[in-house]
Structure formats: structure tokens, C-alpha cells
Amino acid sequence: MASGKELFLNALVVIAGILTAILQIYRAGDVANLVLLGALLMFVVVYFIYNWLREYFDKIEKLEESANRLEGRLDYMNELHDIEKRTALLEYKASLKGAIDPRYIIVAIILFLFVLYLRTAGFI
């Protein structure tokens, strides 16, 4: 289930894309406007493809973890291996502590292109 942040980001991206396309339809634009419109729509598509791939790989990872837990319940001899996995997971999570989600960067680029489009179209 999508969190509130994800729903907000998705709505923001869709609104920026639709509003730009509507403004471009009702306004005869020059080349700069068309290029910015194309770039903005391309980044909207990239955002949703990245989001879909991320959810897909998260789902695969959860299924793999579930399968590993079932296998671990059946085989009590690999407790040492389980402790090593937990340690590796903790080390991995500690290394991701300051990582920035690429979706936020893509949304920032989309908003920047949207404002730039509005400026070149004469709305700002």
C-alpha cells in the first residue's frame, strides 16, 4: 500500500505534467516551450517507470525473504548463517543512513522544468 508521501509525489508529478500539456495545447509555443514540454513529459514517464521498477523489486525482495524464513524454519542447522545475515543486513542499513531517494531528485527536476516552462511561456 502506498504511503502518504508516495501518493503526494505521484499527484504532484501528474498535475505538473497535465497542467503543462493543457497550457501547451491552448498556447502556440515556440521551440523552447516545446523542448521543455518534451523534457518535462519525459521525466514524468521516467519517474513512473522508476517507481514501478522499485515496487517490483521490493516485492521480489519480500518474497525472497519470506521464502528464506520458511526455509530457515525447516532447517535448524543454519542458525549461524542467520546471525551472519542479520549482521550483514544491519551493516547494509547503516551504510544507507544518509542516502537520498532518487525519486525526490526526479521530482525536483520535474518541478524545475515546470517552472521554467511557465516562465518561457509567459505565465510567470
Backbone hydrogen bonds, N-H to C=O, Kabsch-Sander energy under -0.5 kcal/mol:
donor,donor_aa,acceptor,acceptor_aa,energy
7,L,3,S,-2.1
8,F,4,G,-2.3
9,L,5,K,-2.6
10,N,6,E,-2.6
11,A,7,L,-2.4
12,L,8,F,-2.5
13,V,9,L,-2.4
14,V,10,N,-2.4
15,I,11,A,-2.6
16,A,12,L,-2.2
17,G,13,V,-2.2
18,I,14,V,-2.8
19,L,15,I,-2.7
20,T,16,A,-1.9
21,A,17,G,-2.1
22,I,18,I,-2.7
23,L,19,L,-2.5
24,Q,20,T,-2.2
25,I,21,A,-1.9
26,Y,22,I,-1.8
27,R,24,Q,-0.6
29,G,27,R,-0.6
34,L,30,D,-1.9
35,V,31,V,-2.6
36,L,32,A,-2.4
37,L,33,N,-2.5
38,G,34,L,-2.5
39,A,35,V,-2.6
40,L,36,L,-2.7
41,L,37,L,-2.6
42,M,38,G,-2.2
43,F,39,A,-2.3
44,V,40,L,-1.9
45,V,41,L,-2.0
46,V,42,M,-2.5
47,Y,43,F,-2.4
48,F,44,V,-2.1
49,I,45,V,-2.4
50,Y,46,V,-2.7
51,N,47,Y,-2.5
52,W,48,F,-2.3
53,L,49,I,-2.6
54,R,50,Y,-2.5
55,E,51,N,-2.2
56,Y,52,W,-2.4
57,F,53,L,-2.7
58,D,54,R,-2.2
59,K,55,E,-2.2
60,I,56,Y,-2.1
61,E,57,F,-2.3
62,K,58,D,-2.3
63,L,59,K,-2.3
64,E,60,I,-2.3
65,E,61,E,-2.3
66,S,62,K,-2.3
67,A,63,L,-2.4
68,N,64,E,-2.3
69,R,65,E,-2.3
70,L,66,S,-2.1
71,E,67,A,-2.2
72,G,68,N,-2.4
73,R,69,R,-1.8
74,L,70,L,-1.3
75,D,71,E,-1.6
76,Y,74,L,-0.6
78,N,75,D,-0.7
79,E,76,Y,-0.6
82,D,78,N,-1.9
83,I,79,E,-2.0
84,E,80,L,-2.0
85,K,81,H,-2.3
86,R,82,D,-2.3
87,T,83,I,-2.1
88,A,84,E,-2.5
89,L,85,K,-2.6
90,L,86,R,-2.4
91,E,87,T,-2.4
92,Y,88,A,-2.4
93,K,89,L,-2.8
94,A,90,L,-2.1
95,S,91,E,-1.6
96,L,92,Y,-1.0
97,K,94,A,-1.0
99,A,96,L,-1.6
104,Y,101,D,-1.3
105,I,101,D,-0.9
106,I,102,P,-2.2
107,V,103,R,-2.5
108,A,104,Y,-2.1
109,I,105,I,-2.1
110,I,106,I,-2.4
111,L,107,V,-2.7
112,F,108,A,-2.3
113,L,109,I,-2.7
114,F,110,I,-2.3
115,V,111,L,-2.5
116,L,112,F,-2.5
117,Y,113,L,-2.5
118,L,114,F,-2.6
119,R,115,V,-2.1
120,T,116,L,-2.4
121,A,117,Y,-2.3
122,G,118,L,-0.6
122,G,119,R,-0.7
123,F,118,L,-2.4
124,I,118,L,-1.1
